[in-house]
Amino acid sequence: MLSRAALYYAAASVGGLMVGLTAVLLAQIGVADALGVAIKPKLELPWLYKLMVWGGIWGLIFLVPLKIKPLWLKALIFTIAPVLALFVYFVPASGGALFALDKGALAPVYLYAVNTIWGLVTAYLGRALGADAAAN
């Protein structure tokens, strides 16, 4: 169990990094603006570090023994938990509106879509690292 937790933590930390890099890229190429979403993160190491640590912690959700197939669907379902926490706790705690609606009407959809990268990276990298095999 400990090795699975470590593998999923590592995979999810990479997933957090990928979310951060993707969010910055989408902001720079104008996708957020085109969707009317006022989310424009800057590429800063403390922010990326925070995404990696929280991504790793949330990656432990992949230890829940649910047999969901295919793997991409499991990733999309498991992404709901950290995004919901973002919408109802972290954004309001930092002064934003519930569900980040102060950032635009499509902000909830945009944030979920960007964060699905975390779930997909965690699921597939976790499998590649052997986290699924370590369960046996």
LINPE-V776631 format. One record per backbone hydrogen bond with DSSP energy under -1.0 kcal/mol. CO is the residue of the C=O (numbers start at 1). NH is the residue of the N-H. E is the energy in kcal/mol with one decimal. If there is no record, write none. Layout:
co-><CO | CO>
nh-><NH | NH>
e-><E | E>
//
This chain:
co-><1 | 2 | 3 | 4 | 5 | 6 | 7 | 8 | 9 | 10 | 11 | 12 | 13 | 14 | 15 | 16 | 17 | 18 | 19 | 20 | 21 | 22 | 23 | 24 | 25 | 26 | 30 | 31 | 32 | 33 | 37 | 42 | 44 | 45 | 46 | 47 | 48 | 49 | 50 | 51 | 52 | 53 | 54 | 55 | 57 | 58 | 59 | 60 | 61 | 64 | 66 | 70 | 71 | 72 | 73 | 74 | 75 | 77 | 79 | 80 | 81 | 82 | 83 | 84 | 85 | 85 | 86 | 87 | 89 | 90 | 91 | 92 | 97 | 98 | 100 | 101 | 103 | 104 | 106 | 107 | 108 | 109 | 110 | 111 | 112 | 114 | 115 | 116 | 117 | 118 | 119 | 120 | 121 | 122 | 123 | 124 | 125 | 126 | 127 | 130 | 132 | 133>
nh-><5 | 6 | 7 | 8 | 9 | 10 | 11 | 12 | 13 | 14 | 15 | 16 | 17 | 18 | 19 | 20 | 21 | 22 | 23 | 24 | 25 | 26 | 27 | 28 | 29 | 31 | 34 | 35 | 37 | 36 | 39 | 44 | 48 | 49 | 50 | 51 | 52 | 53 | 54 | 55 | 56 | 57 | 58 | 59 | 60 | 61 | 62 | 63 | 64 | 66 | 68 | 74 | 75 | 76 | 77 | 78 | 79 | 80 | 83 | 84 | 85 | 86 | 87 | 88 | 89 | 90 | 91 | 99 | 93 | 94 | 96 | 95 | 100 | 101 | 103 | 104 | 38 | 107 | 110 | 111 | 112 | 113 | 114 | 115 | 116 | 117 | 119 | 120 | 121 | 122 | 123 | 124 | 125 | 126 | 127 | 128 | 129 | 131 | 130 | 134 | 135 | 136>
e-><-2.4 | -2.3 | -2.3 | -2.7 | -2.5 | -2.4 | -2.6 | -2.8 | -2.0 | -1.9 | -2.0 | -2.4 | -2.0 | -2.4 | -2.1 | -2.1 | -2.5 | -2.4 | -2.8 | -2.1 | -2.3 | -3.1 | -1.9 | -2.5 | -2.3 | -1.9 | -2.4 | -1.6 | -3.1 | -1.4 | -1.5 | -1.4 | -2.3 | -2.9 | -2.2 | -2.1 | -2.3 | -2.6 | -2.6 | -2.4 | -2.3 | -2.3 | -2.9 | -1.4 | -1.5 | -2.0 | -1.9 | -1.9 | -1.7 | -2.4 | -1.4 | -1.6 | -2.3 | -2.2 | -2.4 | -2.8 | -1.4 | -1.2 | -1.7 | -2.7 | -2.1 | -2.0 | -2.5 | -2.5 | -2.0 | -1.9 | -2.7 | -2.0 | -2.7 | -1.1 | -2.5 | -1.7 | -2.3 | -1.5 | -2.1 | -1.2 | -3.3 | -1.5 | -2.9 | -3.0 | -2.1 | -2.6 | -2.7 | -2.2 | -1.3 | -1.1 | -1.3 | -2.7 | -2.8 | -2.8 | -2.6 | -2.5 | -2.7 | -2.0 | -1.9 | -2.3 | -2.5 | -2.9 | -1.0 | -2.1 | -1.1 | -1.3>
//
